[in-house]
Amino acid sequence: MPLWPILIMTSPSLLDILCYPDPRLHTVAQPVPVVDERIRGLIERMFATMYDAHGIGLAATQVDVHERVIVIDVSETRDQPLVLINPKIEWASPETRRGEEGCLSVPGIYDGVERSVSVRVTALDGEGQSRTIEAEGMLAVCIQHEMDHLMGKVFVEYLSPLKRNRIKHKLVKAHREALRA
Ligand code: NI
């Protein structure tokens, strides 16, 4: 029996990622009332979408779902999925560092953003269990970046208005050309 029909049936369908400057990226997400099958289905599709796009994190806001759900995998091996539902930063280190960031909603753009070096976050996991995560390095940066998305904030908003406008025009132009192609 060929394997491919099974693979097609079991792989979750991908979600469309909103691209900056889409105004829907500035929507503030609502808390998830209950972690049920609907949310688990969303998480599964978000992971599939993130891995397909070679990203290390994705917030529900980016797929036009305005609930406080984040998926992350900062591992090289792409096998350490982390789910954060209703995340809350309990503590952020006063020590900050400027690092290069990119975003699946801002394709091809990378720039420096100042973030706390480490954070402590509480969140529900995919089973609805409360967990505390101590993160540093790339994971800490990723969590802060994705939590910004849930507040309607995209990383380019940390850049100067001049830079931001340049990025906006570049992406609008690229989008127009893609539609024409
Ligand atoms: Ni992003």
Backbone and ligand atoms as CSV (ligand in chain L), in Angstrom:
chain,resi,resn,atom,element,x,y,z
A,1,MET,N,N,0.852,-1.211,0.000
A,1,MET,CA,C,0.000,0.000,0.000
A,1,MET,C,C,0.885,1.258,0.000
A,2,PRO,N,N,0.623,2.166,-0.899
A,2,PRO,CA,C,1.460,3.378,-0.929
A,2,PRO,C,C,1.243,4.219,0.326
A,3,LEU,N,N,2.299,4.896,0.743
A,3,LEU,CA,C,2.220,5.680,1.973
A,3,LEU,C,C,1.632,7.072,1.783
A,4,TRP,N,N,1.732,7.585,0.566
A,4,TRP,CA,C,1.421,9.010,0.420
A,4,TRP,C,C,-0.008,9.454,0.763
A,5,PRO,N,N,-1.061,8.607,0.501
A,5,PRO,CA,C,-2.398,9.130,0.887
A,5,PRO,C,C,-2.509,9.337,2.395
A,6,ILE,N,N,-1.815,8.480,3.164
A,6,ILE,CA,C,-1.856,8.608,4.621
A,6,ILE,C,C,-1.174,9.911,5.051
A,7,LEU,N,N,-0.018,10.161,4.440
A,7,LEU,CA,C,0.715,11.375,4.785
A,7,LEU,C,C,-0.109,12.616,4.476
A,8,ILE,N,N,-0.782,12.601,3.349
A,8,ILE,CA,C,-1.586,13.764,2.972
A,8,ILE,C,C,-2.738,13.944,3.965
A,9,MET,N,N,-3.357,12.841,4.342
A,9,MET,CA,C,-4.498,12.940,5.249
A,9,MET,C,C,-4.102,13.413,6.643
A,10,THR,N,N,-2.884,13.049,7.083
A,10,THR,CA,C,-2.530,13.365,8.461
A,10,THR,C,C,-1.790,14.700,8.609
A,11,SER,N,N,-1.315,15.290,7.505
A,11,SER,CA,C,-0.599,16.554,7.694
A,11,SER,C,C,-1.593,17.711,7.764
A,12,PRO,N,N,-1.499,18.506,8.834
A,12,PRO,CA,C,-2.471,19.597,8.999
A,12,PRO,C,C,-2.280,20.680,7.942
A,13,SER,N,N,-3.376,21.282,7.532
A,13,SER,CA,C,-3.286,22.301,6.485
A,13,SER,C,C,-2.602,23.555,7.018
A,14,LEU,N,N,-1.862,24.200,6.127
A,14,LEU,CA,C,-1.099,25.382,6.516
A,14,LEU,C,C,-1.997,26.608,6.589
A,15,LEU,N,N,-1.601,27.555,7.408
A,15,LEU,CA,C,-2.344,28.808,7.577
A,15,LEU,C,C,-1.618,29.919,6.818
A,16,ASP,N,N,-2.360,30.907,6.372
A,16,ASP,CA,C,-1.747,32.060,5.704
A,16,ASP,C,C,-1.158,32.995,6.759
A,17,ILE,N,N,0.071,33.434,6.510
A,17,ILE,CA,C,0.730,34.357,7.443
A,17,ILE,C,C,0.511,35.794,6.973
A,18,LEU,N,N,-0.008,36.634,7.869
A,18,LEU,CA,C,-0.207,38.045,7.529
A,18,LEU,C,C,1.148,38.714,7.360
A,19,CYS,N,N,1.216,39.622,6.395
A,19,CYS,CA,C,2.474,40.298,6.101
A,19,CYS,C,C,2.365,41.786,6.445
A,20,TYR,N,N,3.357,42.288,7.207
A,20,TYR,CA,C,3.462,43.711,7.512
A,20,TYR,C,C,3.464,44.504,6.202
A,21,PRO,N,N,2.759,45.618,6.095
A,21,PRO,CA,C,1.997,46.371,7.111
A,21,PRO,C,C,0.499,46.046,7.179
A,22,ASP,N,N,0.127,44.793,7.124
A,22,ASP,CA,C,-1.289,44.432,7.267
A,22,ASP,C,C,-1.804,44.944,8.625
A,23,PRO,N,N,-2.858,45.753,8.619
A,23,PRO,CA,C,-3.334,46.347,9.883
A,23,PRO,C,C,-3.813,45.316,10.904
A,24,ARG,N,N,-4.166,44.100,10.443
A,24,ARG,CA,C,-4.636,43.066,11.375
A,24,ARG,C,C,-3.529,42.610,12.328
A,25,LEU,N,N,-2.251,42.875,11.940
A,25,LEU,CA,C,-1.122,42.538,12.826
A,25,LEU,C,C,-1.120,43.406,14.085
A,26,HIS,N,N,-1.902,44.468,14.091
A,26,HIS,CA,C,-1.930,45.361,15.256
A,26,HIS,C,C,-3.128,45.095,16.173
A,27,THR,N,N,-3.804,43.957,15.945
A,27,THR,CA,C,-4.923,43.561,16.806
A,27,THR,C,C,-4.383,43.007,18.129
A,28,VAL,N,N,-4.995,43.409,19.242
A,28,VAL,CA,C,-4.600,42.872,20.545
A,28,VAL,C,C,-5.362,41.565,20.775
A,29,ALA,N,N,-4.620,40.486,21.058
A,29,ALA,CA,C,-5.225,39.157,21.211
A,29,ALA,C,C,-5.944,39.014,22.550
A,30,GLN,N,N,-6.965,38.183,22.554
A,30,GLN,CA,C,-7.757,37.904,23.766
A,30,GLN,C,C,-7.231,36.644,24.450
A,31,PRO,N,N,-7.382,36.547,25.796
A,31,PRO,CA,C,-6.978,35.311,26.478
A,31,PRO,C,C,-7.793,34.112,25.982
A,32,VAL,N,N,-7.167,32.946,25.978
A,32,VAL,CA,C,-7.859,31.702,25.626
A,32,VAL,C,C,-8.699,31.279,26.831
A,33,PRO,N,N,-10.017,31.117,26.664
A,33,PRO,CA,C,-10.857,30.771,27.821
A,33,PRO,C,C,-10.652,29.330,28.284
A,34,VAL,N,N,-10.481,28.400,27.332
A,34,VAL,CA,C,-10.290,26.996,27.692
A,34,VAL,C,C,-9.438,26.313,26.622
A,35,VAL,N,N,-8.473,25.493,27.077
A,35,VAL,CA,C,-7.603,24.773,26.140
A,35,VAL,C,C,-8.317,23.479,25.725
A,36,ASP,N,N,-8.991,23.536,24.594
A,36,ASP,CA,C,-9.787,22.392,24.136
A,36,ASP,C,C,-9.298,21.914,22.759
A,37,GLU,N,N,-10.083,21.062,22.126
A,37,GLU,CA,C,-9.705,20.516,20.812
A,37,GLU,C,C,-9.536,21.613,19.763
A,38,ARG,N,N,-10.356,22.650,19.863
A,38,ARG,CA,C,-10.254,23.761,18.911
A,38,ARG,C,C,-8.869,24.401,19.017
A,39,ILE,N,N,-8.420,24.661,20.239
A,39,ILE,CA,C,-7.111,25.283,20.449
A,39,ILE,C,C,-5.993,24.333,20.040
A,40,ARG,N,N,-6.138,23.041,20.385
A,40,ARG,CA,C,-5.101,22.069,20.009
A,40,ARG,C,C,-5.001,21.947,18.483
A,41,GLY,N,N,-6.130,22.042,17.795
A,41,GLY,CA,C,-6.114,22.024,16.329
A,41,GLY,C,C,-5.387,23.243,15.781
A,42,LEU,N,N,-5.642,24.391,16.393
A,42,LEU,CA,C,-4.963,25.630,15.986
A,42,LEU,C,C,-3.450,25.483,16.189
A,43,ILE,N,N,-3.049,24.948,17.352
A,43,ILE,CA,C,-1.631,24.780,17.665
A,43,ILE,C,C,-0.959,23.881,16.626
A,44,GLU,N,N,-1.621,22.795,16.271
A,44,GLU,CA,C,-1.075,21.852,15.294
A,44,GLU,C,C,-0.844,22.549,13.944
A,45,ARG,N,N,-1.816,23.326,13.537
A,45,ARG,CA,C,-1.693,24.028,12.254
A,45,ARG,C,C,-0.647,25.131,12.336
A,46,MET,N,N,-0.541,25.776,13.493
A,46,MET,CA,C,0.487,26.818,13.650
A,46,MET,C,C,1.891,26.220,13.580
A,47,PHE,N,N,2.092,25.065,14.225
A,47,PHE,CA,C,3.408,24.407,14.147
A,47,PHE,C,C,3.721,24.034,12.698
A,48,ALA,N,N,2.750,23.438,12.009
A,48,ALA,CA,C,2.982,23.033,10.614
A,48,ALA,C,C,3.364,24.251,9.772
A,49,THR,N,N,2.673,25.362,10.003
A,49,THR,CA,C,2.921,26.598,9.245
A,49,THR,C,C,4.299,27.170,9.572
A,50,MET,N,N,4.651,27.151,10.863
A,50,MET,CA,C,5.951,27.684,11.290
A,50,MET,C,C,7.103,26.849,10.738
A,51,TYR,N,N,6.993,25.523,10.851
A,51,TYR,CA,C,8.073,24.652,10.352
A,51,TYR,C,C,8.189,24.777,8.831
A,52,ASP,N,N,7.061,24.847,8.152
A,52,ASP,CA,C,7.062,24.966,6.690
A,52,ASP,C,C,7.771,26.243,6.243
A,53,ALA,N,N,7.613,27.322,7.045
A,53,ALA,CA,C,8.208,28.618,6.698
A,53,ALA,C,C,9.614,28.770,7.276
A,54,HIS,N,N,10.130,27.712,7.924
A,54,HIS,CA,C,11.468,27.732,8.548
A,54,HIS,C,C,11.592,28.826,9.604
A,55,GLY,N,N,10.510,29.059,10.350
A,55,GLY,CA,C,10.547,30.059,11.416
A,55,GLY,C,C,10.852,29.400,12.757
A,56,ILE,N,N,11.223,30.225,13.750
A,56,ILE,CA,C,11.490,29.688,15.092
A,56,ILE,C,C,10.355,30.029,16.061
A,57,GLY,N,N,9.420,30.866,15.614
A,57,GLY,CA,C,8.286,31.205,16.470
A,57,GLY,C,C,7.142,31.754,15.636
A,58,LEU,N,N,5.923,31.561,16.148
A,58,LEU,CA,C,4.748,32.090,15.447
A,58,LEU,C,C,3.676,32.402,16.488
A,59,ALA,N,N,3.113,33.595,16.407
A,59,ALA,CA,C,2.016,33.986,17.288
A,59,ALA,C,C,0.715,33.893,16.497
A,60,ALA,N,N,-0.374,33.537,17.189
A,60,ALA,CA,C,-1.674,33.372,16.521
A,60,ALA,C,C,-2.074,34.627,15.743
A,61,THR,N,N,-1.693,35.788,16.271
A,61,THR,CA,C,-1.965,37.066,15.604
A,61,THR,C,C,-1.515,37.044,14.136
A,62,GLN,N,N,-0.362,36.396,13.900
A,62,GLN,CA,C,0.221,36.371,12.553
A,62,GLN,C,C,-0.585,35.532,11.565
A,63,VAL,N,N,-1.445,34.643,12.094
A,63,VAL,CA,C,-2.310,33.862,11.205
A,63,VAL,C,C,-3.769,34.320,11.359
A,64,ASP,N,N,-3.910,35.566,11.810
A,64,ASP,CA,C,-5.211,36.232,11.886
A,64,ASP,C,C,-6.174,35.567,12.881
A,65,VAL,N,N,-5.610,34.949,13.913
A,65,VAL,CA,C,-6.419,34.416,15.018
A,65,VAL,C,C,-6.016,35.228,16.244
A,66,HIS,N,N,-6.971,35.958,16.826
A,66,HIS,CA,C,-6.582,36.939,17.839
A,66,HIS,C,C,-6.831,36.436,19.256
A,67,GLU,N,N,-6.110,35.343,19.542
A,67,GLU,CA,C,-6.129,34.713,20.862
A,67,GLU,C,C,-4.684,34.507,21.292
A,68,ARG,N,N,-4.470,34.461,22.640
A,68,ARG,CA,C,-3.096,34.461,23.153
A,68,ARG,C,C,-2.453,33.067,23.074
A,69,VAL,N,N,-2.022,32.733,21.872
A,69,VAL,CA,C,-1.377,31.441,21.597
A,69,VAL,C,C,-0.080,31.679,20.829
A,70,ILE,N,N,1.002,31.023,21.311
A,70,ILE,CA,C,2.311,31.136,20.669
A,70,ILE,C,C,2.894,29.734,20.491
A,71,VAL,N,N,3.521,29.473,19.353
A,71,VAL,CA,C,4.311,28.246,19.189
A,71,VAL,C,C,5.757,28.642,18.893
A,72,ILE,N,N,6.696,27.881,19.459
A,72,ILE,CA,C,8.124,28.193,19.337
A,72,ILE,C,C,8.907,26.893,19.168
A,73,ASP,N,N,9.968,26.941,18.378
A,73,ASP,CA,C,10.986,25.881,18.392
A,73,ASP,C,C,12.304,26.520,17.968
A,74,VAL,N,N,13.178,26.743,18.947
A,74,VAL,CA,C,14.462,27.390,18.640
A,74,VAL,C,C,15.574,26.352,18.457
A,75,SER,N,N,15.207,25.055,18.511
A,75,SER,CA,C,16.240,24.018,18.395
A,75,SER,C,C,16.742,23.892,16.955
A,76,GLU,N,N,18.023,23.510,16.837
A,76,GLU,CA,C,18.628,23.270,15.521
A,76,GLU,C,C,17.931,22.097,14.843
A,77,THR,N,N,17.539,21.122,15.662
A,77,THR,CA,C,17.007,19.864,15.150
A,77,THR,C,C,15.503,19.935,14.860
A,78,ARG,N,N,14.872,21.074,15.178
A,78,ARG,CA,C,13.450,21.283,14.889
A,78,ARG,C,C,12.561,20.218,15.519
A,79,ASP,N,N,12.909,19.813,16.734
A,79,ASP,CA,C,12.107,18.776,17.380
A,79,ASP,C,C,11.823,19.101,18.848
A,80,GLN,N,N,11.894,20.415,19.196
A,80,GLN,CA,C,11.589,20.787,20.574
A,80,GLN,C,C,10.488,21.846,20.611
A,81,PRO,N,N,9.268,21.426,20.219
A,81,PRO,CA,C,8.156,22.370,20.168
A,81,PRO,C,C,7.760,22.868,21.562
A,82,LEU,N,N,7.489,24.147,21.648
A,82,LEU,CA,C,7.067,24.767,22.899
A,82,LEU,C,C,5.787,25.562,22.633
A,83,VAL,N,N,4.775,25.322,23.465
A,83,VAL,CA,C,3.487,26.008,23.323
A,83,VAL,C,C,3.306,26.945,24.509
A,84,LEU,N,N,2.939,28.189,24.240
A,84,LEU,CA,C,2.638,29.134,25.312
A,84,LEU,C,C,1.233,29.688,25.088
A,85,ILE,N,N,0.336,29.375,26.028
A,85,ILE,CA,C,-1.037,29.885,25.950
A,85,ILE,C,C,-1.232,30.845,27.122
A,86,ASN,N,N,-1.819,31.995,26.837
A,86,ASN,CA,C,-2.002,33.047,27.852
A,86,ASN,C,C,-0.695,33.346,28.602
A,87,PRO,N,N,0.399,33.560,27.889
A,87,PRO,CA,C,1.681,33.772,28.566
A,87,PRO,C,C,1.727,35.091,29.333
A,88,LYS,N,N,2.471,35.061,30.442
A,88,LYS,CA,C,2.639,36.264,31.250
A,88,LYS,C,C,4.110,36.337,31.669
A,89,ILE,N,N,4.728,37.486,31.444
A,89,ILE,CA,C,6.117,37.657,31.879
A,89,ILE,C,C,6.112,37.976,33.367
A,90,GLU,N,N,6.689,37.083,34.166
A,90,GLU,CA,C,6.738,37.286,35.611
A,90,GLU,C,C,7.946,38.135,35.996
A,91,TRP,N,N,9.003,37.979,35.200
A,91,TRP,CA,C,10.241,38.699,35.495
A,91,TRP,C,C,11.055,38.823,34.208
A,92,ALA,N,N,11.649,39.984,34.026
A,92,ALA,CA,C,12.544,40.184,32.887
A,92,ALA,C,C,13.830,40.806,33.405
A,93,SER,N,N,14.967,40.308,32.971
A,93,SER,CA,C,16.244,40.807,33.485
A,93,SER,C,C,16.425,42.273,33.102
A,94,PRO,N,N,16.930,43.071,34.052
A,94,PRO,CA,C,17.234,44.466,33.694
A,94,PRO,C,C,18.353,44.540,32.654
A,95,GLU,N,N,19.167,43.491,32.619
A,95,GLU,CA,C,20.244,43.461,31.621
A,95,GLU,C,C,19.638,43.203,30.240
A,96,THR,N,N,19.975,44.046,29.307
A,96,THR,CA,C,19.436,43.901,27.953
A,96,THR,C,C,20.577,43.713,26.960
A,97,ARG,N,N,20.216,43.238,25.782
A,97,ARG,CA,C,21.195,43.059,24.717
A,97,ARG,C,C,20.516,43.341,23.379
A,98,ARG,N,N,21.283,43.909,22.485
A,98,ARG,CA,C,20.763,44.204,21.163
A,98,ARG,C,C,21.117,43.041,20.240
A,99,GLY,N,N,20.087,42.444,19.629
A,99,GLY,CA,C,20.324,41.307,18.738
A,99,GLY,C,C,19.538,41.457,17.447
A,100,GLU,N,N,20.019,40.776,16.432
A,100,GLU,CA,C,19.368,40.806,15.120
A,100,GLU,C,C,18.087,39.973,15.153
A,101,GLU,N,N,16.980,40.557,14.692
A,101,GLU,CA,C,15.718,39.817,14.639
A,101,GLU,C,C,15.121,39.838,13.245
A,102,GLY,N,N,14.364,38.794,12.968
A,102,GLY,CA,C,13.572,38.721,11.749
A,102,GLY,C,C,12.183,38.272,12.145
A,103,CYS,N,N,11.281,38.183,11.164
A,103,CYS,CA,C,9.899,37.823,11.482
A,103,CYS,C,C,9.238,37.264,10.223
A,104,LEU,N,N,8.461,36.189,10.388
A,104,LEU,CA,C,7.777,35.604,9.225
A,104,LEU,C,C,6.787,36.594,8.608
A,105,SER,N,N,6.347,37.584,9.375
A,105,SER,CA,C,5.420,38.591,8.848
A,105,SER,C,C,6.148,39.771,8.210
A,106,VAL,N,N,7.479,39.767,8.303
A,106,VAL,CA,C,8.281,40.850,7.706
A,106,VAL,C,C,9.398,40.186,6.891
A,107,PRO,N,N,9.030,39.470,5.821
A,107,PRO,CA,C,9.997,38.612,5.126
A,107,PRO,C,C,11.200,39.371,4.574
A,108,GLY,N,N,12.375,38.793,4.797
A,108,GLY,CA,C,13.608,39.333,4.219
A,108,GLY,C,C,14.215,40.504,4.967
A,109,ILE,N,N,13.591,40.924,6.081
A,109,ILE,CA,C,14.090,42.081,6.832
A,109,ILE,C,C,14.663,41.617,8.168
A,110,TYR,N,N,15.879,42.060,8.463
A,110,TYR,CA,C,16.521,41.730,9.733
A,110,TYR,C,C,17.102,43.011,10.311
A,111,ASP,N,N,16.872,43.232,11.617
A,111,ASP,CA,C,17.449,44.434,12.225
A,111,ASP,C,C,17.583,44.236,13.724
A,112,GLY,N,N,18.366,45.118,14.341
A,112,GLY,CA,C,18.675,44.988,15.760
A,112,GLY,C,C,17.556,45.491,16.657
A,113,VAL,N,N,17.258,44.704,17.710
A,113,VAL,CA,C,16.279,45.094,18.724
A,113,VAL,C,C,16.878,44.806,20.100
A,114,GLU,N,N,16.640,45.737,21.015
A,114,GLU,CA,C,17.127,45.609,22.389
A,114,GLU,C,C,16.095,44.812,23.207
A,115,ARG,N,N,16.535,43.723,23.832
A,115,ARG,CA,C,15.616,42.881,24.629
A,115,ARG,C,C,16.290,42.487,25.937
A,116,SER,N,N,15.480,42.088,26.915
A,116,SER,CA,C,16.023,41.501,28.138
A,116,SER,C,C,16.756,40.211,27.791
A,117,VAL,N,N,17.873,39.983,28.490
A,117,VAL,CA,C,18.694,38.804,28.219
A,117,VAL,C,C,17.997,37.525,28.705
A,118,SER,N,N,17.278,37.635,29.832
A,118,SER,CA,C,16.536,36.459,30.308
A,118,SER,C,C,15.170,36.881,30.851
A,119,VAL,N,N,14.234,35.937,30.788
A,119,VAL,CA,C,12.867,36.181,31.264
A,119,VAL,C,C,12.327,34.943,31.973
A,120,ARG,N,N,11.382,35.184,32.881
A,120,ARG,CA,C,10.632,34.076,33.476
A,120,ARG,C,C,9.168,34.280,33.091
A,121,VAL,N,N,8.585,33.257,32.481
A,121,VAL,CA,C,7.241,33.353,31.929
A,121,VAL,C,C,6.379,32.232,32.476
A,122,THR,N,N,5.141,32.543,32.823
A,122,THR,CA,C,4.190,31.466,33.111
A,122,THR,C,C,3.181,31.421,31.972
A,123,ALA,N,N,2.771,30.210,31.617
A,123,ALA,CA,C,1.825,30.020,30.519
A,123,ALA,C,C,1.180,28.652,30.662
A,124,LEU,N,N,0.068,28.454,29.983
A,124,LEU,CA,C,-0.526,27.124,29.893
A,124,LEU,C,C,0.127,26.404,28.726
A,125,ASP,N,N,0.280,25.070,28.858
A,125,ASP,CA,C,0.770,24.290,27.722
A,125,ASP,C,C,-0.426,23.744,26.919
A,126,GLY,N,N,-0.156,22.891,25.957
A,126,GLY,CA,C,-1.207,22.361,25.085
A,126,GLY,C,C,-2.236,21.491,25.801
A,127,GLU,N,N,-1.886,21.082,27.035
A,127,GLU,CA,C,-2.832,20.287,27.828
A,127,GLU,C,C,-3.596,21.162,28.818
A,128,GLY,N,N,-3.308,22.453,28.813
A,128,GLY,CA,C,-3.972,23.362,29.740
A,128,GLY,C,C,-3.311,23.423,31.105
A,129,GLN,N,N,-2.112,22.824,31.236
A,129,GLN,CA,C,-1.373,22.847,32.502
A,129,GLN,C,C,-0.528,24.109,32.593
A,130,SER,N,N,-0.498,24.706,33.781
A,130,SER,CA,C,0.309,25.902,33.986
A,130,SER,C,C,1.779,25.516,34.136
A,131,ARG,N,N,2.631,26.249,33.434
A,131,ARG,CA,C,4.069,25.966,33.478
A,131,ARG,C,C,4.833,27.266,33.644
A,132,THR,N,N,5.991,27.171,34.292
A,132,THR,CA,C,6.885,28.322,34.389
A,132,THR,C,C,8.125,28.009,33.578
A,133,ILE,N,N,8.510,28.936,32.717
A,133,ILE,CA,C,9.669,28.741,31.843
A,133,ILE,C,C,10.704,29.810,32.137
A,134,GLU,N,N,11.916,29.353,32.443
A,134,GLU,CA,C,13.050,30.269,32.606
A,134,GLU,C,C,13.805,30.232,31.290
A,135,ALA,N,N,13.895,31.368,30.632
A,135,ALA,CA,C,14.515,31.370,29.310
A,135,ALA,C,C,15.619,32.400,29.241
A,136,GLU,N,N,16.644,32.064,28.462
A,136,GLU,CA,C,17.691,33.052,28.176
A,136,GLU,C,C,18.127,32.878,26.725
A,137,GLY,N,N,18.960,33.788,26.272
A,137,GLY,CA,C,19.481,33.692,24.914
A,137,GLY,C,C,18.373,33.797,23.877
A,138,MET,N,N,18.484,32.951,22.846
A,138,MET,CA,C,17.559,33.045,21.713
A,138,MET,C,C,16.114,32.773,22.115
A,139,LEU,N,N,15.923,31.829,23.059
A,139,LEU,CA,C,14.556,31.526,23.494
A,139,LEU,C,C,13.923,32.730,24.192
A,140,ALA,N,N,14.704,33.426,25.030
A,140,ALA,CA,C,14.185,34.611,25.726
A,140,ALA,C,C,13.788,35.697,24.719
A,141,VAL,N,N,14.622,35.882,23.714
A,141,VAL,CA,C,14.337,36.883,22.675
A,141,VAL,C,C,13.075,36.499,21.921
A,142,CYS,N,N,12.991,35.222,21.553
A,142,CYS,CA,C,11.855,34.729,20.774
A,142,CYS,C,C,10.549,34.906,21.559
A,143,ILE,N,N,10.559,34.564,22.843
A,143,ILE,CA,C,9.353,34.709,23.671
A,143,ILE,C,C,8.917,36.183,23.706
A,144,GLN,N,N,9.862,37.096,23.901
A,144,GLN,CA,C,9.518,38.527,23.962
A,144,GLN,C,C,8.983,39.017,22.615
A,145,HIS,N,N,9.588,38.548,21.539
A,145,HIS,CA,C,9.155,38.933,20.179
A,145,HIS,C,C,7.718,38.442,19.920
A,146,GLU,N,N,7.445,37.163,20.274
A,146,GLU,CA,C,6.119,36.598,20.011
A,146,GLU,C,C,5.066,37.228,20.929
A,147,MET,N,N,5.437,37.539,22.168
A,147,MET,CA,C,4.472,38.169,23.074
A,147,MET,C,C,4.123,39.579,22.603
A,148,ASP,N,N,5.072,40.251,21.980
A,148,ASP,CA,C,4.769,41.548,21.359
A,148,ASP,C,C,3.672,41.391,20.303
A,149,HIS,N,N,3.772,40.330,19.483
A,149,HIS,CA,C,2.756,40.093,18.448
A,149,HIS,C,C,1.357,40.038,19.060
A,150,LEU,N,N,1.245,39.357,20.215
A,150,LEU,CA,C,-0.076,39.221,20.854
A,150,LEU,C,C,-0.616,40.574,21.312
A,151,MET,N,N,0.307,41.534,21.515
A,151,MET,CA,C,-0.114,42.889,21.884
A,151,MET,C,C,-0.276,43.778,20.641
A,152,GLY,N,N,-0.149,43.181,19.469
A,152,GLY,CA,C,-0.326,43.941,18.232
A,152,GLY,C,C,0.926,44.682,17.800
A,153,LYS,N,N,2.070,44.263,18.337
A,153,LYS,CA,C,3.308,44.967,18.028
A,153,LYS,C,C,4.257,44.116,17.174
A,154,VAL,N,N,4.767,44.700,16.099
A,154,VAL,CA,C,5.703,44.027,15.201
A,154,VAL,C,C,7.094,44.618,15.461
A,155,PHE,N,N,8.152,43.797,15.345
A,155,PHE,CA,C,9.489,44.253,15.778
A,155,PHE,C,C,9.976,45.515,15.057
A,156,VAL,N,N,9.495,45.744,13.840
A,156,VAL,CA,C,9.950,46.941,13.108
A,156,VAL,C,C,9.518,48.233,13.799
A,157,GLU,N,N,8.545,48.115,14.718
A,157,GLU,CA,C,8.107,49.308,15.454
A,157,GLU,C,C,9.151,49.788,16.470
A,158,TYR,N,N,10.188,48.975,16.711
A,158,TYR,CA,C,11.300,49.424,17.552
A,158,TYR,C,C,12.315,50.230,16.745
A,159,LEU,N,N,12.200,50.180,15.425
A,159,LEU,CA,C,13.178,50.866,14.573
A,159,LEU,C,C,12.760,52.318,14.366
A,160,SER,N,N,13.642,53.106,13.784
A,160,SER,CA,C,13.324,54.524,13.559
A,160,SER,C,C,12.196,54.629,12.530
A,161,PRO,N,N,11.386,55.707,12.612
A,161,PRO,CA,C,10.291,55.889,11.644
A,161,PRO,C,C,10.792,55.855,10.195
A,162,LEU,N,N,11.994,56.367,9.982
A,162,LEU,CA,C,12.557,56.381,8.626
A,162,LEU,C,C,12.772,54.950,8.121
A,163,LYS,N,N,13.409,54.137,8.957
A,163,LYS,CA,C,13.669,52.726,8.601
A,163,LYS,C,C,12.364,51.975,8.392
A,164,ARG,N,N,11.417,52.245,9.324
A,164,ARG,CA,C,10.139,51.534,9.277
A,164,ARG,C,C,9.383,51.846,7.982
A,165,ASN,N,N,9.401,53.096,7.591
A,165,ASN,CA,C,8.720,53.488,6.354
A,165,ASN,C,C,9.362,52.856,5.139
A,166,ARG,N,N,10.692,52.786,5.172
A,166,ARG,CA,C,11.419,52.171,4.062
A,166,ARG,C,C,11.005,50.694,3.929
A,167,ILE,N,N,10.910,50.008,5.083
A,167,ILE,CA,C,10.515,48.592,5.106
A,167,ILE,C,C,9.079,48.437,4.603
A,168,LYS,N,N,8.204,49.338,5.071
A,168,LYS,CA,C,6.800,49.306,4.671
A,168,LYS,C,C,6.664,49.403,3.150
A,169,HIS,N,N,7.354,50.382,2.566
A,169,HIS,CA,C,7.269,50.587,1.119
A,169,HIS,C,C,7.836,49.407,0.351
A,170,LYS,N,N,8.941,48.875,0.859
A,170,LYS,CA,C,9.589,47.735,0.208
A,170,LYS,C,C,8.645,46.526,0.175
A,171,LEU,N,N,7.989,46.259,1.309
A,171,LEU,CA,C,7.114,45.084,1.390
A,171,LEU,C,C,5.826,45.277,0.587
A,172,VAL,N,N,5.280,46.482,0.584
A,172,VAL,CA,C,4.073,46.760,-0.201
A,172,VAL,C,C,4.382,46.555,-1.687
A,173,LYS,N,N,5.559,47.034,-2.101
A,173,LYS,CA,C,5.988,46.902,-3.492
A,173,LYS,C,C,6.190,45.417,-3.845
A,174,ALA,N,N,6.849,44.680,-2.971
A,174,ALA,CA,C,7.101,43.252,-3.210
A,174,ALA,C,C,5.785,42.487,-3.309
A,175,HIS,N,N,4.832,42.872,-2.454
A,175,HIS,CA,C,3.528,42.210,-2.437
A,175,HIS,C,C,2.785,42.472,-3.753
A,176,ARG,N,N,2.848,43.726,-4.212
A,176,ARG,CA,C,2.194,44.100,-5.473
A,176,ARG,C,C,2.790,43.324,-6.647
A,177,GLU,N,N,4.121,43.214,-6.629
A,177,GLU,CA,C,4.799,42.473,-7.707
A,177,GLU,C,C,4.453,40.996,-7.679
A,178,ALA,N,N,4.299,40.449,-6.478
A,178,ALA,CA,C,3.949,39.035,-6.336
A,178,ALA,C,C,2.535,38.778,-6.870
A,179,LEU,N,N,1.646,39.739,-6.649
A,179,LEU,CA,C,0.269,39.594,-7.141
A,179,LEU,C,C,0.217,39.636,-8.668
A,180,ARG,N,N,1.121,40.473,-9.225
A,180,ARG,CA,C,1.152,40.637,-10.676
A,180,ARG,C,C,1.774,39.417,-11.367
A,181,ALA,N,N,2.705,38.767,-10.663
A,181,ALA,CA,C,3.452,37.640,-11.263
A,181,ALA,C,C,2.549,36.423,-11.492
L,1,NI,NI,NI,7.402,37.846,14.327
